[in-house]
Amino acid sequence: MIKSSFIVTLLFAVFMLMTACADYQPSQINYGKESCAYCKMNIVEKQFGTQLINKKGKKYYFDSIECLAAITIKQEELKNNTHSMWVTNFEQPDQFINIEDAIFLYGGTVHSPMGIGLLAVRDDMQAQKLLNTFGAEIIDWQKTNEIVKYTWDL
C-alpha cells in the first residue's frame, strides 16, 4: 500500500516537472531545412515564417501567415490545444511577435509565400512605412482568418 502511493506521488512529481519544463518561447526556424506543418513546402523566406506552440510545448512551423491561419481553421483540436502563435516581424526577421501583439498588413503589392499577401510587424511606425511601400491595408488576426478562409475556400 505504501509503495503504490509512493509510486503515484513520484509519477505525479515527474509529470509536473516535465510540464514545467516545456518551452513556450518561439524558436528560430531552420530555414531551408524545415517543412511547413500545413502545406509541407520547404520554409525559406525569413520574413514570413510562423509557428504555433501547443500546450505541451510542441512547436509547429509554417512558411506563411496563411498556413498558420489555415491550420487553426481546419484543425479544431490543434486550435483548442494551442498555447501561443507567433509570426515573424517582416522588418526584423530574427524577431517573433505573438499574434496578439502583431499588426497584420494585407494586399497591395505584398508577395507572401502562399500568395494571399499577408505580413506582420510589431509597431505602428513599421506598419505605416510598409503601408506606403506596398499599398496594403492594416487588418487584425480575426480578419486574417476570414481572408484565408474565403480565399482558400476552407
N, C-alpha and C positions, 0 to 999 in steps of 0.2 A: 504494500500500500504506500509506504513512504517512498519507495523507489519510483513508482509510477507518477506520483505528484512532483517529485524532483525532476523527472524527465519532462513532464509537461511544462514546468516552470522554466527549465533550461531551453526547451524548444521555443517557448514564448519569448524569452530573452534574446535568443539568436534571431528570431523573426523581427523583433523590434530593432535590433542593431542593423540588420540588413536594410530595413525600411528607412531608418535614419540616415544611412549612408548613401541613399540614392542621390544622384547628381541631377539637379533640376535646372542647371545653367546650360545655355546653348554651347555647343562645341563647334570648333572650326570644321567646316566641311572639307573633305579631302577632294578638292575639285579635280576633275579628270579621271577619278577612280571610283567615286561614289555614284550610285544609281538612284534615281528618283523613286520613292516608295509608291508613287501613284502611276506615273506613265512609264517607268523603267528606263527612261533615257539617261544617258550619262550627264552628270551635273558639271557644267563647265563655266558658265557665266557668273562671275563672283558678285555682281551687283544684284542678282536675283535669287540666290539660294535661300531656302527657308527650312525651318524644322519644327517638328511637333514633339513634345516630350510628354509621355503618358505618366499616369500617377505612380507607376513603379520606377520611373526614371529612364525608361527605354526611349531612345531618340530615333525619329523617322526623318529622313532628309528628302527635300524636294528641290526640283530645278527652277521652280517659279512660285509666285504667289497663287497663280491659277491652280496649280496642282495641290497646294496646301488647302485651298478653299474647297476644291472638288472632293478631296478625300473626306473632309469633315461633312460634306453634304451627303456623300454616298455611303459612308460607313458610320452609322449612328453609334455603334458600340465603341469605336475608336474616339469619336467626338465626346461621348459621355465619360470616357476614361482619360481625358486629356488634362494634364497638369498645366501646360502652357504652350503657346505657339509663338514662334519668333520669325521675323523677316529681316533680311539684310538691309542695312542703310545704304541706299543707292549711292549716296555721296561719299560714304566711308565704308567700303565693302568688308572691312575687317571687323565691323561692329554689327551686333544683332540688336533688334528692337522688339520688345514684347508687342504683340498686335494691339494690346490695349493702349499703348503709348505711341503707336505708329501713325503717320499721316500717309494716306494712300493717294497716289495720282493715277488717273486713268485716261487713256485715249490720246488724241493728238498724234504726234509722231513717235510716241513711246513704242519701242520694239522689245517686248519681253519674250523669253524663250518659247512660250506656248501660244503666242500670237494675239492675246487679248489686249495687251498694252497696259500692264499694271506694274507699278514700282512703289517703293516705300522709302520714307525719310523720317528723321527724328524730330525736326523742328520746323516752325513756320518760315524761318529765313530760307532754309533749304527748299521747302515746298514752293515758295514764291519764285525763287530763282529758276526752278525746274518748270514751273507753270509757264514762264516766259519762254524758256528754251523749247519745250515740247508742245505748248499749246494744249496742255491736258487740263483736267478738272480734278479738284480735291473731292475724295469720297471717304466714307468710313468702312469698317470691316463688314458691316451688315450689307451695305451697297455692293461691296466687292463680291460677297457671296451671291447676291442676286444677279450680278452681271455674269459671273461664271456659270451659274445655274441656267440662266437664259441662253447664253452664247453656246454652251456645250449641250444644251437640252438634257440636263440631269434631273 
